[in-house]
Amino acid sequence: DVKVTQSSRYLVKRTGEKVFLECVQDMDHENMFWYRQDPGLGLRLIYFSYDVKMKEKGDIPEGYSVSREKKERFSLILESASTNQTSMYLCASSPPLGKGSAAYEQYFGPGTRLTVT
Amino acid sequence: DQQVKQNSPSLSVQEGRISILNCDYTNSMFDYFLWYKKYPAEGPTFLISISSIKDKNEDGRFTVFLNKSAKHLSLHIVPSQPGDSAVYFCAASGSSGYSTLTFGKGTMLLVSP
């Protein structure tokens, strides 16, 4: 079974702090994604990466950056946390198109509930 | 502009009956559609998918129907069970050249005994 793990389930940070959210997958997937989930807004893509050291902006990249130094690890960085970044953060991974059990299927981690006070 | 729309925030169904969750999309470049299920405090899990070359895909109690001309898809759960109570997200892909998904806002399904 694919396993995607996230470093923390719950996190509380203060405004202005630098925050690191870590995600690790064990299935050698090329693609990795960071989303945030907010009530009434669904899942919104922040950043994604299709290879080591490669990154692409998603729909809402402002206030965030990412790092992918190793294939299995994808980090989301909040350079200076703000209260409007309080949210559930979800990491996902997927194999390249043509591999895996279903095209475009993404495997999600359990999420990190981040509160910025 | 919202490209994947789930217009019903919630749906209540009795156990044993059919649940029908709807999803509309606006981007004609989408060619693959997926449904995810999410329990509270867990990540979404893949449920079922359909390619745009098909109009129906079935997996046990779950069936997804696609009407390309109407840009509409639906998820049918028959029979519904209390364990199906969760938030269901519709997602679409194929328009960006990458393996990205565009998600709807979700529909919370409550199946009562």
Contacts between the chains, C-beta under 8 A, distances in Angstrom:
chain1	res1	chain2	res2	distance
A	4	B	43	7.3
A	9	B	41	7.8
A	31	B	98	7.7
A	31	B	99	5.0
A	33	B	100	7.3
A	35	B	103	7.9
A	40	B	9	7.4
A	40	B	105	6.2
A	41	B	105	6.1
A	42	B	6	7.8
A	42	B	89	6.4
A	42	B	103	4.8
A	42	B	104	5.7
A	42	B	105	3.8
A	42	B	106	5.2
A	43	B	44	7.3
A	43	B	89	6.5
A	43	B	103	4.2
A	44	B	103	7.6
A	45	B	100	6.2
A	45	B	101	7.6
A	45	B	102	7.8
A	48	B	98	6.9
A	48	B	100	6.1
A	50	B	98	6.3
A	50	B	99	7.3
A	56	B	98	6.8
A	58	B	100	7.2
A	90	B	43	5.6
A	90	B	44	7.3
A	92	B	43	7.6
A	94	B	99	5.4
A	96	B	99	7.3
A	97	B	99	5.9
A	102	B	34	7.4
A	102	B	46	6.8
A	102	B	49	5.0
A	103	B	32	5.6
A	103	B	49	7.3
A	103	B	51	7.3
A	103	B	93	7.9
A	104	B	32	5.2
A	104	B	34	6.4
A	104	B	49	7.3
A	104	B	91	8.0
A	104	B	93	4.3
A	104	B	94	7.6
A	104	B	99	5.7
A	104	B	101	6.3
A	105	B	34	6.7
A	105	B	46	5.0
A	105	B	49	6.8
A	106	B	46	7.4
A	106	B	99	7.7
A	106	B	101	6.3
A	107	B	46	7.5
A	108	B	36	8.0
A	108	B	43	3.3
A	108	B	44	4.9
A	108	B	45	7.1
A	109	B	43	5.2
A	110	B	41	7.5
A	110	B	42	5.8
A	110	B	43	5.1
A	111	B	41	7.3
A	111	B	42	7.2
A	111	B	43	5.4
A	113	B	41	7.8
